[in-house]
């Protein structure tokens, strides 16, 4: 453990020394360090029958589990202890070995680790005449139960989701992969929040260079607080100047387990059900875990449908604007005539019309997320009025535009990853602007620049657009298509590879 | 210069995109009338031989781009200006292709948009590419190439199924071999096959040097077959007369397709094909020019030159000809003879022979020295 307390708090620094032999002095000091906080409980007791000795039990109310402190510490010490059993043992070893009926115990000898132990929900036992203490890990705060994840819902598949508790999350993964090679490395990050952050991978399956890189980046994080895995994500991503997510996040243990089996690395954060998975490629963001829970042929078709939806969500309004403004000749003659008739009373160019409707929709969507649940009904009523018949009757939008906006909106909900869906939403407006000024040529230039941008991205050294560019034949089994499980026995090429250097390890043909 | 490497598949894609680039859209070899498609194949033979010469130069100096090879063979004093001429040449071709592309967009889509805007947009997009370097360009090419080939295949199939193909238009086959040869040499040899000269600058980046030349030859044959097929379709559908007059025959041909009164006006595919091909062609030539200039002037960060050079490219492409007819006339009558032939054939052949001679002399010297 690094001495976080040394870093920024002068007061603490002075205290960063060993415990005193006097119990009352130690207790006084702890009181001082915590500024006499009222939730710090210090219970002074006497233990031993023949030669009583003063002892103190220190913990924070609500963090430590009261029943276990009562039953396994206080009861053991005050009622059941029989020091006639003590031979030549050190008093501490005696207590540890024969008295305390609690699982996980450690010795502490300085204030730094004492404070850390207390703040992590442990109970600390101090004895008079001893410059040492026992840290009994009796953590017991209230956890949320494991429930169905809200962000990624499936028709078929496991119903459990991660919770806010670190150890619950790691156990959810361990339950799925019963393998000693599944490693967990825990770091404490955040100067003030002291958040547990763990990286999990399967030794021998995950590329050692990727694990090394994750370790390096996690270690280099230096910030005051880590309240959600997004803090970590932002600090360790390869590129910050991009609308695309280069780290995948999920609430589902099955997704994380699948990623680990493929050789990826999971990053768990205390206090959030969202677990990060790296490296994350573009490919992953339109795939759903359900693809693997249905038959291969169905999954492939659904995946292609999702890709089509992604395309519509991205280009729908732009294509409509470009074709109706610049390229009417591309449509069969009756269609542009009908469209022109619809747009007759509308005072705006198609672009402004599209912008108006799209913005309205985005506002509705954002409102739907932010507002209190109780008024949820209102949004659907208002929504149907604003984007719907009323807008058309008011002469603000043509019926065709309403259809385009609606299908775009629905399509954007199909994208399984919320992060990717946001990126697509933002980029849609950019492409719309290009389409309104340069027609299809503008759209093309936009796509060209975008593909190029995607090609320049990487996630922990793995090219973001793999397995399409660089093209990897063997990985096509699980890219656009989903081959039957028999064909999926091979792990993704780039992630499995173990080589040291970044720039050279994507070399598909050699 | 750059650490990035490209693999053979990426090289293959880039060659296809460059060879087909603008050639598949314009009426290639139409001077040979209905036998244009034969002229392409005849021209291919010369092109392959020429590429073998380039490949041989590359094998002798595997780590050097063309500009470096020239300076190595001719010496710094004579080699530097020649290399510089090549840089200007690459930039010039980039400007020409850019002009082709912009005009095509005006003709096909945006007839009221000024050329300046379209050229400017394209230059900006291409500069953005080159800012990321050859590795990203190659990956992007790899990504687009399947779509590109698919579009060409699709359009050829659509023409076939539209029932417009009239094979009578192709007769008499091989009417006049002299005319075919005159068309193939030098016109088709220099455009598109001679343009492979640009890859002499990129071959040092290929990760598997031994397979590079073979891949190049394969890609050339592949693209020649596609070109030939496209011209057969053009001529069979609208006749050599129209192909000869239309600025973009492929566009005209696809415009005629009408399947079940539903699939019509699919010339959008032709525009897509030209834009993708054109973009990559300009990008490759421009990148190579950039590479050359930064090595000749020993600029440490080539990416700094991207936007200044982009500005030059932009203006060059606009002032290269006062109108499209002049542009085409220059491209068919002057440029092949005055620019392409000496730079694509003359200089490389000369360099090649010189390098072989020096090698032989060196060997003999060593031999003499060894025996003495």
Boltz contact constraints between the chains, C-beta under 6 A:
constraints:
  - contact:
      token1: [A, 329]
      token2: [B, 265]
      max_distance: 6.0
  - contact:
      token1: [A, 330]
      token2: [B, 265]
      max_distance: 6.0
  - contact:
      token1: [A, 439]
      token2: [B, 109]
      max_distance: 6.0
  - contact:
      token1: [A, 439]
      token2: [B, 110]
      max_distance: 6.0
  - contact:
      token1: [A, 441]
      token2: [B, 105]
      max_distance: 6.0
  - contact:
      token1: [A, 444]
      token2: [B, 275]
      max_distance: 6.0
  - contact:
      token1: [A, 445]
      token2: [B, 121]
      max_distance: 6.0
  - contact:
      token1: [A, 445]
      token2: [B, 125]
      max_distance: 6.0
  - contact:
      token1: [A, 448]
      token2: [B, 125]
      max_distance: 6.0
  - contact:
      token1: [A, 449]
      token2: [B, 125]
      max_distance: 6.0
  - contact:
      token1: [A, 449]
      token2: [B, 128]
      max_distance: 6.0
  - contact:
      token1: [A, 451]
      token2: [B, 140]
      max_distance: 6.0
  - contact:
      token1: [A, 451]
      token2: [B, 143]
      max_distance: 6.0
  - contact:
      token1: [A, 452]
      token2: [B, 129]
      max_distance: 6.0
  - contact:
      token1: [A, 452]
      token2: [B, 140]
      max_distance: 6.0
  - contact:
      token1: [A, 455]
      token2: [B, 136]
      max_distance: 6.0
  - contact:
      token1: [A, 455]
      token2: [B, 139]
      max_distance: 6.0
  - contact:
      token1: [A, 455]
      token2: [B, 140]
      max_distance: 6.0
  - contact:
      token1: [A, 456]
      token2: [B, 132]
      max_distance: 6.0
  - contact:
      token1: [A, 456]
      token2: [B, 136]
      max_distance: 6.0
  - contact:
      token1: [A, 468]
      token2: [B, 143]
      max_distance: 6.0
  - contact:
      token1: [A, 469]
      token2: [B, 139]
      max_distance: 6.0
  - contact:
      token1: [A, 469]
      token2: [B, 142]
      max_distance: 6.0
  - contact:
      token1: [A, 469]
      token2: [B, 143]
      max_distance: 6.0
  - contact:
      token1: [A, 471]
      token2: [B, 142]
      max_distance: 6.0
  - contact:
      token1: [A, 503]
      token2: [B, 3]
      max_distance: 6.0
  - contact:
      token1: [A, 509]
      token2: [B, 7]
      max_distance: 6.0
  - contact:
      token1: [A, 509]
      token2: [B, 9]
      max_distance: 6.0
